[in-house]
Amino acid sequence: MNYRHIFHAGNPADVMKHAVLALIIDHLRAKPTPFCVLDAHAGIGRYDLGSEPAQKTLEFQDGIGRLFGRPAPHPVLQPYLDAVAALNPDGALRWYPGSPRLARALLRGEDRLVVNELHPDDWQTLKAEFAGDRRVSVQHTDAYQALRANLPPREKRGLVLVDPPFEQPDEFARMAEGLAAAHRRWPTGVYALWYPIKERPAVWRFQEAVENTGIRKILMVELTWHPEDTHTRLNGSGLLIVNPPWKLDETLREMLPALHAALPSTGGGSKVDWLVPEA
């Protein structure tokens, strides 16, 4: 319960995660029927990059700082960048949208957002962020309890984002188990599970555990910006996407190399592959 995302808001991992999140929601918007977005580890909604914690690390400078106010490295990044720009109408980068604020910016009138945060202080901040917004439900419970309580959504369409702070040593195992339980309740939903890439064997074990759930149609998406020669730093991040929208894999194979080229790096690259195919 000590993790504070403000130290890392807008860094390359955030940029990658939120760019893909925006792209998935954009795909959901293509059909007229309503959808629901459930964010299980929501944080505080938006982050002040001028605050002391953000200024202490300056991680955003190598992330959103390289994209803000510039032409999009790839056209499909525009909805994400537009959402960031909308929070900074004077043209100076100060505010960064966490996944709840980003998702809310992309909802249509009939769509719905459920955000959950366990940390008591962050939950209070999140409540204030969306006070009076009837399309947003703010909850305060364990993330995996939130999945049990809210799935399947009444809309029968939508996205679940699982993005833990990785404070617990068994977080990878909890994610795999939580996905299996959620998928049993709602097998047709889109699920996006974010993970850090530090120690590659831990990632392999996690991916194997997800494979062993028996769930089909799982896309693996990764972006790394450092060589994986040490586990003492964040070398990159990844997403496992269950039931990805049609042709999302093709779009990401074009977009992620452009994003990698736009961000500072000492190596790495992008990878889009099927962890488990549909059949």
N, C-alpha and C positions, 0 to 999 in steps of 0.2 A: 504493500500500500504506500510505498515511498516514491513510486515512479511519478515524474512530472514531465509530460510531453512538451511543455513549453521550451525546454532546453533543446529539443530536437525538431520543433515544428518547422515545416517548410524545407527540410533537408532532402537529399536525393531520394531517400526511401519514401518520404511523404509524397514527393512529386510523382514517383512511379506508381505508388498505390492509388493516389487520387486521380491520376490521369486514366488509369484502367477503370476505376470505379465510375468516373464520369462517362467513359465510353460504354460501359455496361448499361448504365441508366439511359443513355441516349438510345441504345438499342431497344430498351423496354418502352421508351416513348414512341417508338415507331408504330406500335399497335394502339388502337383507340381505347381498349379496355383499361380500367384502373390497375395500378400496381402498388405494392407496399415495399418499403425499404426498412429493414431491421438492422440497426447498428448495435452490436452486443457490447462493445467496449468503446463508448462514445467519446469519452474525454469531456472537454468543456465547450466544444462547439466552434469557437474561433480563438485565435492566439495573437497576442500583441507582440509583434517582432521588435518593438521598441522597448520592451520590458527588460528589466535587469537580467533575468535568466536567459532570455534569447540573445541578448547582447553579450552575455558572458561566453557563450559557445560560438555564436555567429554561424551555426550550421546552415541556416537558411541561405547564406550567401552563396554556397555551392549547390543550392537546390533551386528554389523558386527565384532567388536573386539573379540567376542566369537566364531566366525566361521572361520575367515580368517586364512589360513595356517594350517587348521585342516581338518581331514576327514569329508565329508558332513554327517550331521546327518541322511539324507535320500538321496538315489541316485538321485531323481528328483530335488534336490537342486543344482546339479552339474553345469548345464548351468548358473545359477545365480552366483555361486561362481567363475566359470571360467571367467565370465565377469569382476568381481571385481579384480581377480588375473591379468587379462590382463592389467589393468590400473596400476598395481604395479609390474612390471616385476623383480624388484630387491628383491622381497620377503618381503619388509617392507610396512605396511599399511599406506598409505598417502592419496591416491585419492579414492573417492567413486563415483560410477556412479549414477547420478540421472536417472529417468525413460527414458529421451531421449537417453542418452549415453548407457544405458542398452539395450533399444530396438534396437538401431543402431548396437550394437555388435551382435545381433541375426538375423539381416536381411540377406537374400540371395541376389544374384545379381540383381534379377528382382523385389524385394520388395521395398516399399517406406515408408518414415517417414515424417509426418507433425507435427511440434512442434509449439506451440503457447504460448506466454508469454506477459502479459499485463504490468508488471512493466518495465518502460523504461530502467533502468540500467541493469536489469537482461536480458532483450531482447537483448541489445547490447552485453552482455557477451555470450548469447546463439548464436547470429549470428557469433561471432568470433569462437566459439567452432566448428561450422559446416561449416565454410567458405570454399567454393570450393567443397563441397560434393554435388554432383548432385542428390543423392537419398534422400536428406533431404531438406524440405522446412521450413523456419523459418518465422513465422508470429507474428504480434504485434497487438492484438485486444482483446476484451472481449472474455472470453472462450466460452460463449454460442453463440456469433456471429460466432466464429470459427467453431462451430458445424454446424450452418446453412450454412456457406460458403463452407464447405468441404464435406458435406454428401449429397448423397452417393458418396463414392470414385469411381473412374473409374475402380478399380480392382474388385469391388463388393464383396470383402472379406476383413476382417480385424478386428481391435480392436480399440475402443475408450476408452481412460483413462480420467476420470474426477476426479481431485485430488485438490480441492480448498484449500487455506490457512486458511479458516474459520475465516477471519477477520470480515465478515459481519454477523449481527445477523440473517439474513434471508437466510443464505447459504444453509441450508438443504432444504428449500422450493425452492430455485433457482435450486438446483440439481434435484429435482423431476420434476419440470416444464421443465428444460432443457432436461432431459432424454425423457420425453413424446414427446417434439417437435422433438428431434433427431430421435427417434424411428419411428415417422410418416414418416420421410424422408427416413430412412434406416432401415426397420424392421428386416432384416436378419443379421445385424452386431452384433459383440460381444461388449458389453459395460461393463466397470468396474468402479464402483463409490466407491471411498475410503471415509471413514468417521472415525473420532476419537470417542473413547468411553470414555467419561467423565461422562456426566449426562445421565443415561439410558433412562429416559422419552423422552428426545430430540431425541434419536435414535429410539425409538418406534414410535414417531410421524412421523419421516422421513420415516421409513419403511412402515407405514400405507399409507402415501402419495404416495409412489411408488406403493404399491398394488392397490391403487385407480386409477392409470393410466390405468388399464386394460391390461397392458403388461403381457404376459405369460412367463414362463420359466426363473425365476429369482432365482439364487442361492445366499444364504447368507453365508458368510465366516467371521469368527471372531477369533481373537487371543487376549487374555487378559493375563496380567502378574501381575496384582494387584487385590485384592478384590475390588469390586465396592461399597465401603463403604464411599467414598467421591468423589466429582466432582472437587476438586481443583488440581488434577493431571491427567495425561493421563494414564488411566487404561488398555487401549488396543486400537485396531483398527479393522475395518471391511471393507469388500468389498461386494457390491451387484453386481453380475455378471449376465448380461442378455445374453441369448443364449450361455451359457458356452459350451466349446467343450465337445464332447462325453466322458463320464467317468471321467471328471475333478473332480466331486464331490467325487468319490471313491478314486482318487489319493490324494486329499486334506485331506480326513479323515485319511489317513495313514501318510502323510507328516507333517501336522500341529502339532500333538502331539510330534513328534520327534523334531520339531523346538522349541516348547515350552520347552521341556526338556533341550535343549541346551542353552537356554537363561536364565539369572537370573530372578527370579520371587519371589513374596511373596504370590502367589496364582494364581487364574484365570485358564485358560485352553484354549481349542480350541472348535469351534463349526462350523459344516458344515450342512446346512439344506436348504430345498427349501422354500424360502419366498412365491413364487408362482410357482406351478408345471406347466408342459407344457400343461396339459389338466385336 
